[in-house]
């Protein structure tokens, strides 16, 4: 069990990890936003379900929410990176 003082850091790690996944995935496949983002949402849910089924790990719906928040952060970071790249071209 994670001590309550570290509970916030655990959620931040989930969000940052999925922000990175979203950003890198969107940089690699910019034309596949509609497939990539729902796929990453399902990946996060699948990870939590898999942990729940192990019996020795705990799946946590709050971790999945943190994953989804990270995906939104990664999406907006990608949009900012694209806008910045287009501005340099002009």
C-alpha positions in Angstrom: 0.0 0.0 0.0 1.3 3.5 -1.0 1.6 5.8 2.0 -0.9 8.6 1.9 1.9 11.2 1.6 3.0 9.7 -1.7 -0.6 9.3 -3.0 -0.4 12.5 -5.0 3.0 11.6 -6.5 1.6 8.3 -7.7 -1.1 10.0 -9.6 1.3 12.6 -11.0 3.5 9.7 -12.3 0.5 8.2 -14.0 -0.4 11.5 -15.6 3.2 12.3 -16.7 3.7 8.8 -18.1 0.6 8.9 -20.2 1.3 12.5 -21.2 4.6 11.2 -22.6 2.8 8.3 -24.4 0.3 10.6 -26.0 2.8 13.2 -27.0 5.2 10.7 -28.6 2.4 8.8 -30.2 1.0 11.9 -31.7 4.4 13.1 -32.9 4.9 9.7 -34.6 1.4 9.3 -36.0 -0.2 12.8 -36.3 -2.9 11.7 -38.6 -4.2 9.0 -36.3 -5.5 11.0 -33.4 -8.9 9.4 -33.5 -7.4 5.9 -33.1 -4.4 6.7 -30.9 -6.1 8.5 -28.1 -9.0 6.1 -27.5 -6.4 3.3 -27.7 -4.4 4.8 -25.0 -7.5 5.3 -22.8 -8.2 1.6 -23.2 -4.6 0.8 -22.5 -4.8 2.6 -19.2 -8.0 0.8 -18.3 -6.5 -2.5 -19.3 -3.5 -1.9 -17.1 -5.7 -1.2 -14.1 -7.9 -4.3 -14.8 -4.9 -6.5 -15.2 -3.6 -5.3 -11.8 -6.9 -6.0 -10.2 -6.9 -9.6 -11.6 -3.4 -10.4 -10.3 -4.5 -10.6 -6.7 -1.3 -9.1 -5.5 -1.7 -5.7 -7.1 -4.6 -3.3 -6.8 -6.3 -1.7 -9.8 -7.3 1.8 -9.0 -9.9 3.8 -11.0 -8.2 7.0 -9.8 -5.0 5.9 -11.5 -7.0 5.5 -14.7 -8.4 9.0 -14.3 -4.8 10.3 -13.8 -3.9 8.4 -17.0 -6.7 10.2 -18.9 -5.7 13.6 -17.5 -2.1 12.9 -18.7 -3.5 12.1 -22.2 -5.2 15.4 -22.3 -2.0 17.1 -21.2 0.0 15.2 -23.9 -2.5 16.2 -26.5 -2.3 19.9 -25.7 1.5 19.7 -25.5 1.5 18.1 -29.0 -0.8 20.9 -30.3 1.5 23.5 -28.9 4.5 21.8 -30.5 2.7 21.7 -33.9 1.7 25.3 -33.6 5.3 26.3 -32.7 6.7 24.3 -35.7 4.2 26.0 -38.0 5.2 29.4 -36.7 8.9 28.7 -37.4 8.0 27.8 -41.0 6.2 31.1 -41.6 
